[in-house]
Amino acid sequence: MTMSDKRPDRTTMEGMIWNANHVLDQALDPTTPGIPRGMIKNCKGVILLSMAEAGFIFSGTVGSGVIIGHNAEDDSWSPPSAVSVGGVGWGLVAGKEVKDVIICVMERGKVENLSAETQVKIGGQLSATIGPIGREAEASLNFNGTSGIRGTYAYTWSKGVFGGISMETAVLKVRPKENARFYGKKSVTSKEILDNTLTAPKDMGVEDLHYKLDLLSKGKALRLTLAQVEKKASMRNLADEAGALAKAVQTDVMIVNADEEAKKESV
């Protein structure tokens, strides 16, 4: 792992935004086949997740991330809303590695389900299948048809390599308190965020998320420059600082030892 890939604390929005940018960096890497541009251009929302790693993680969950709404008509992206992921089993932790996940949600109704302050089960309310790969792989997809492509498609990376992950029992849940902390409000709903009625704090990496999603929607690749690598390191430090400060007030995070939990599951 290079210094630019070292993970920050991901219990706060700052850390989850850093990781979301890292996921997009992998999707934009010119050495990977990439995601069909039409998948991003026509989606109604994108979920960017970090799933499991050995060490200390959320109690009862194995991941965290953000969801970003997309208005395909004017090609605008909403600020991010914080989510946690649970129910996929501690067995993922045993491999001592992180799986980064991009989920493209192609139906507005599914995004609205995710904007509710309730949990959504993948495989139930949100059925995700492995998506096609290749930046120009659009011939087999009905992006230009009258009904458009429907469903939800997942892409995963582990150590920079495309791979698979079973998320059929995963549960996504909005983190309203973390959203309120990040946006500096007493309360804020995920719907307000995904409907693009809020402005995200400046210089927190949100603009980078939108820029990279736009690149993906155009079928482009990106190799990070030295300046971008240095900015990534700076944002990681910011995320770690935010995580240290937030621990005193977070009530939806409980620390457990993931290695020990993985051992329990294997018994």
Secondary structure, 3 states (H helix, E strand, C coil): CCHHHCCCCCCCHHHHHHHHHHHHHHHHCCCCCCCCHHHHHHCCEEEEEEECCCCEEECCEEEEEEEEEEECCCCEEEEEEEEEEECCCHHHHHHCCCEEEEEEECCHHHHHHHHCCCEEEECCCECEEECCCCCCCCCCCCCCCCCCCCCEEEEEEECCEEECCCCCCCEEEECHHHHHHHHCCCCCCHHHHHCCCCCCCCCCCHHHHHHHHHHHHCCCCCCCCHHHHHHHHHHHHHHHHHHHHHCCCCCCCCEEEHHHHHHHHHC
